[in-house]
Amino acid sequence: MKPSDYKIAILGDKDSVTAFKALGLHCVAAENAQEAKRELRALSAAEEKFAIIYITEQLAQDIPEEVAAYREIAVPALILIPSKAGSLGLGSAALTQSAERAAGVKLF
């Protein structure tokens, strides 16, 4: 599969993801953990291949086991982003943890 064949999705509450549709992202709304799990599995198994799935921090904190499983695979990359309500700091903490794991040293 060519890199240009991959797509980008965003998963979060309706108010947070709607604006991303204008950027051409595949937007999926989920309002609770059960919906988030179901939609995340569907995105991962979709015929369209997603290289990146953005998920709001608020949903990600409700499904920690699923989020952790994506740390071990390269595609799709699961990236935590703030929702319309603001940041919980989970996205930046995950990025720091990934960088430290890659570098083999504590950065901060």
N, C-alpha and C positions, 0 to 999 in steps of 0.2 A: 504494500500500500504506500502510495506517495504521500509525503507530508501535506501536500495541498488537498488530499482527500479527507483529512481529519477535520472534525468540527469542534466547536466550543459550546459548552452548555453552562447554564447557571441554574442553581437550585436554591430556592428560598421562599420566603413569604411573598405573596402577590405584589404587595407595595414595593418591595425591594427589587424584584426581578423585572418588572414590567418595562422600565426604562432601557434595559439592556437589549430589548428586542430591536430598537432603532439601530443598534450597532451590529445587528446580524447574528446575535447569539441565540441559541436554542433555549428558550426560557421555560422553566418548569416550576410551578408553584406547589408548595407543600406547607401546610399550616401546623403540623405536629410531627412527632417522631415516627409514628407509624407510616404516615404518608411519605416522609423523607426517606425512610428505609426502602419502601416500595419503589419510589421514583429513582433513587440512586441505583438500585438493582436494575431497573428498566433501562436507565441510561447506559449502564455498563454492558448490558446484553443487547443493546439496540443494533439493528443492522447498520445504521449510520454509526461510524466509529468516532468517538469523542476523544481527542487528545487531552483536553483539559475540561474538568468539571469544577466550576466555582460553586461553593456552598456557603451560605451565610453562617457566621459564627454561632448565631442563636440556634439554628438547626443542628449544626455540627456538635454542639455541646450536649444535645439530647440523644445523639447516636454515636457515642465515643468508640464503641467496638468496630462499627463500620468504618469510621474515619481512620482508625488505627490500621485496619486491613489495607488501606490504600497507600500507606507509607512504605509498604514492601514491594509495590509494583510500579513500573515506570509509566504505563499507559493504561487508563487515563490518570493524569496527575490531578489530585484533588486539592484544591487551593481554597483556604478559608478566607472569606472577606467579610467586612462589616455589613450589617443590614442597614436599612433605613433608620433603625433605632440607634445606631452607633456601634462602636467597636467594644468588644469584650477583651481584646488583647490576645485572643487565641491564635489569630492568623500570624501575628508577628512572633509569638512564642514558638509556633510550629516552624516558621521559617528559620529562626535562630537555632532550634534543635536540629533541623536538617543540615544547616551549614556547619554546626559543630560536629555532627556525625560524619559529614564529608571531609572536614578538615582534620578530625581526630583530636581537636583541642577545644577547650572551653573558650568561647569568644568574649562573653560578657560576664 
